[in-house]
Amino acid sequence: MAELRVVFEGLGYTDVVSIIQSGNVCFDAGGSAAPDDIRAAVADRFAVDVPVLLRSTEEFDAVVAAHPFSLAEIEPKLHHIMFLADPAPDGAAALLGDHSPDEFVVVGSEIHVRYPQGSARSTLNTALVDRRLDTVTTARNLPTCQKIATALTPR
């Protein structure tokens, strides 16, 4: 995703690294980042309007470390973290409802999910979260989150 890195560099960000092909970008914002500017620049370059959700290195590391589910029972790729644009409202778990056999825990601006039968057919997805919590959500599986955390480690 060299072209995506160029967009971020054009906005003045440094140490830009893209992670796999899913639009994950790690960068040094020099103190603050402007999600609306990033969104506009991406839309201008690629003709797609995508939400931009940001986490600092410290926030991201804390989210990954806080994953509440054991990895012993099912493959790590069946564990996901949903990143919300806004903090989840009080009672978010009740608003989302039961999605057994899937399990989830709401922690701040993230939802940690365990999909024992995979996420493809689950009713617990980002569209549902967006609707019920009135936010914008993106999700990554735990191995991808771990790759991002590694990329965020100072070089």
QUIRACOR-V660018 format. One record per backbone hydrogen bond with DSSP energy under -1.0 kcal/mol. NH is the residue of the N-H (numbers start at 0). CO is the residue of the C=O. If there is no record, write none. Layout:
nh:NH co:CO
nh:NH co:CO
This chain:
nh:4 co:0
nh:5 co:1
nh:6 co:2
nh:7 co:3
nh:8 co:4
nh:9 co:5
nh:11 co:8
nh:12 co:7
nh:13 co:27
nh:16 co:25
nh:18 co:23
nh:25 co:16
nh:27 co:13
nh:37 co:33
nh:38 co:34
nh:39 co:35
nh:40 co:36
nh:41 co:37
nh:42 co:38
nh:43 co:39
nh:44 co:40
nh:45 co:41
nh:46 co:42
nh:59 co:55
nh:60 co:56
nh:61 co:57
nh:62 co:58
nh:63 co:59
nh:64 co:60
nh:65 co:61
nh:66 co:63
nh:77 co:74
nh:78 co:75
nh:79 co:112
nh:80 co:139
nh:81 co:110
nh:82 co:137
nh:83 co:108
nh:84 co:135
nh:87 co:107
nh:91 co:88
nh:94 co:90
nh:95 co:91
nh:96 co:92
nh:101 co:98
nh:102 co:113
nh:104 co:111
nh:106 co:109
nh:109 co:106
nh:110 co:81
nh:111 co:104
nh:112 co:79
nh:113 co:102
nh:114 co:77
nh:117 co:114
nh:124 co:122
nh:128 co:124
nh:129 co:125
nh:130 co:126
nh:131 co:127
nh:132 co:128
nh:134 co:129
nh:137 co:82
nh:139 co:80
nh:141 co:78
nh:144 co:140
nh:145 co:141
nh:146 co:142
nh:147 co:143
nh:148 co:144
nh:149 co:145
nh:150 co:146
nh:151 co:147
